[in-house]
Amino acid sequence: MNIQTYQLSLDFEQILNLVRQLPFIEQEKIRQEIEKANREQKLNSFLSDFYTDEISLAEITAEVEAVRSDIYSQQQNHV
């Protein structure tokens, strides 16, 4: 079986028209793939926004412990 690939130039309306002609189950698969791509893009954007080499795990742990200690101290003072 020989598979040939063709490339078409379609605008948004043409693509939308083609998708609307598909059975519901195939439209749903396309929707899921688009949502998956969007989630991956958002996650990558989020990770790149917060990625840094400026703080170590030890510094994060020390800060977390300091906050926990403050919270515990406040709870003890209100009891």
Secondary structure as UniProt FT lines:
FT   HELIX           12..21
FT   HELIX           24..50
FT   HELIX           57..77
//
